Amino acid sequence: SKSDVNQNRLLRTCSNGRLMSFADIGRGGGPRTQEISSDSADGLIRTVEKALRELTVQTANIRTTVDTKLGTKKDDRELRSKLKVQVEETQALAKQTGLNVRTLGALASTKTEIQAVYVRLRNQFQEILLNMQRVSKASVDKQKELLAEGRAREQKTKEAIVEATSVSDSEEGESASLVEHSRRRQQQQELQAQIHQNEIELQDREEGIQNIETSLREIGKIMVQMSTLVEQQGHDLDLMEDHLQVTVTRTA
């Protein structure tokens, strides 16, 4: 689409993936953002705005799942699988949005008319990242709590199997009735099935924890990139303002 073409053109303005700073502009270097049309800038702004809305909704959905469904009767393998996909998709969108925000920052360096919009979107993105981090940490804590409960439950089930086996062997020695023996055997089978189901749940939770911890690391990287961007552009803007003041003074 035209929007995708414009966005790809914008992404190519960052040569070798390096973000142009305000200092680059002052030196005449960096990507040639002055050649980017207003339509392209507007398209990138709309892309970022849409992504921020989606990130907000997806993060809220993850929080709802963690708070109201994990550890309840709704907590089955299908739910845990959906949560895993939600986390992965949200992480991927955040990573792409970080790239788009940095590209928009380079573009805003030469287009003063979009600088205010850029700052607003950048700040909003940073707030969303903080919320994503909080939700991810809460999710990890909940999963670890449920994992510990599952392991304790598994241990009790194994102990129950040992006890049931011991009683069954004792009753066999005393010529227990066939009905009683069958009942004990069925009990053991049910306990074995519980252990199997519990092992599946534990595996899902361990994978879920690893998945969310990976997401946390990625969010952390994006937050560092945003902080560095703010610091660098603020410093470069100060240098440009100083340079402009010197120029005005000399002209006067």
N, C-alpha and C positions, 0 to 999 in steps of 0.2 A: 504494500500500500504506500501512498505518498507519505504518510506519517512515518512508516518504518524506514523509508529511504532517507527522509530528513534526519531521523534519529541516528541512523548509521553514519550519515555524513558528519553529524555532530561528534559521534564517538571517535571518528577518525581524526578530528582536530587535535586530539591529545597524542602527539607523536610518541611512538614507543610506549604508550600507556602512561606517560608522565604528565601530570597535571600542570597546566600553565598557572603561574602565580602572577600577582600584580606586578612583581618585580620584573618578570619576563616581558610584560607589556611596556614597562618603562624603558627597557633596553631594546625594545623592538624585536624580541625573540619570541619563542613559544609558538603554539599553533595559531593559525591565521583565522581567529574567530571573527574578525571584522568582515569576512566574506560570507558568514552565515546569515541567511535571510531572517527576517522577523518571523516569517511563517515557521521556519525551523525551530526558532526559539520558543514560539508559542506551542508547537507540537511537543517539545521536550518538557515544557512546564506542565502541559496537560498529562503527559505520561507519568511524571513524578507525582502530581496531585492524585491521580487515579491509584497509583501504587501505594501512596500513604493511606488512602481510604481502605484499600484492601488489607494492608498490614494491620490497621487498627481493628478491622472486623475479624481477621484471622486470629490475632492475638487474643481478642475477647472470647472467641470460640474455644480456643485452647484452654483459657482460664476457666470457662464454664465446664468443660469436660473434666478438668482436674478437680474442681471444687464440688461438682454435683454428681459425677458418674464413677470416677475411680474409687474402687473399694466398695461399690454397691452391687446390687444384683445385675445392673446394666454393664458391669465391668467384665466383658467377655473378650475373646480373642479378636473378634471383629472390631470392637471399640478400640482396643489397644493398637490394632493395625491402622485404623483410621487416624488415631492420634499421632502415630509415627509419620504418616504421610503429611498430616497437617504441619508438623514441626519442620519437616524437610522442605515443603513448599514455601513456608513462611521464611525460612532461612535463605532459600534461593532468591526469593523476591527481595529480601532485605539487601542481599549482596548486590543484585542488579540495580536496586534503587540507590545504593551508595555510589555506584559508578555513575549513574545518571546525575545525581546531585553534584558530584565533583565536576562532571562535564559542564553542568549548568553554571557552576561557580566560575569556571574558566571563561565561559561565554559572558557572564555578567561583568567580568573584568573590563570588557570594552563596550558593553551596552548598558549604560547607566539607567536606562528606562526599566530594566528588569532586575536591577540590584536589590531593590526592596522585596520583590517577589522571591528572589533567590534566598535571601536571608530568612524570610518567613518559612519557606519550605525546608531549608537546612535546619532551622531550630525545631520545627515540627518533627522532622525525621529523627533528630537527636532525642526528643522526648519519647517518641515511639520506641526507639532502641532501648531506652531505659526501662520502659514498661515491658518490652519483650524480655529483657534480662530478668526483671522481677518475676514475671510469670514462669520463665524457664526454671529459675531457682526453686520456686514453689512447687513446680511439677517434679523436679528431681527429688526434693525432700519428701513429697507424697509417695512417689514410686519407691524410694528407699524404705520408707516406713512400711508400706505394703509388702515389700520384698522380705523384710525382717519377720513380719507376721506370717507370711507364707512359709518361710523356712521353719519357724516354730511349729506351725501347723503340720508340716511334713514330718517333723521329728516325732510329734505326738502320734501321728498315724502309724509310723513305723513301729513305735513302742506298742501300739494296740495290736498290730499284726503279730508281733512276737508273743504277746500275752495270749491272743486267740489261738495261736499255734500250739503253745504250751498246754492250754486247757484241752484242746482237741486231742493231743497226744495222750494226755492223762486219761481222758474219757475212753479212748480206744483201748487203753490197758484195762479199763474196768468194764469192757464190753458195753459201751454206751449204745443207745438205740440208734438205728439207721437214720431216723428222722433228725435226731440231735446232731449227729455227725454231719449230715447234709446241711443243716442250718449253720454250723460252724464253718464249713467249707465255703458256703455262700458269703458269709461275713468276711472271710479272708479275701475273697475275690473282689468284693465291694471296696475293701480297704486298699487293695492293690490298684483298683481303678482310680480311687481318690488320689493316690500318690502320683499316678501317671498324669492325671489332670493338673495336679498341683505343680508338677515339674514343668509342664507346658507353660503355666502361668508365670512361674519363676523365670523361665527363659525369656518370655516376652518382656517381663519387667526389667531384666538385666539389659536386654537389647534397647529397651525404651530409655533407660538411664544413660546408656552410652550414646544414643542418638541425641538426646537433649544436651548432654555435656558437650558433644561436638558442636551443636548449635550455639551453646553459650560461648565457646571459644571463637566461633565465627562472628558472633555479635560483638564480642570484645574487640576483635580486630577492626571491625567497621567503626566502632566507637572511637578507637584510637585514631583511625584515619580521619574521622570527622573533627576530632579535637585538634589534630595536627593541621588540618585544613583551616580551621578557624584561626588558630594561632599564626600560621604563615600568612594568610591573607590579611589579617589585622596588622601584622608587622609591615607587610609590603605596602598596605594602604597608608600607613603612617609615613613611610619613606617617600611615597608619591606626593603626599600632601606637603611634606617638607621641601621636596624638590620644586613643587609648584609655587610655594611661598617665596623661595629664593629667586625663582624666575620672575615673579611679580615685582619683587623688591628691586632687582636689577633693571627691569624695564622702567620702573618709576624713576 
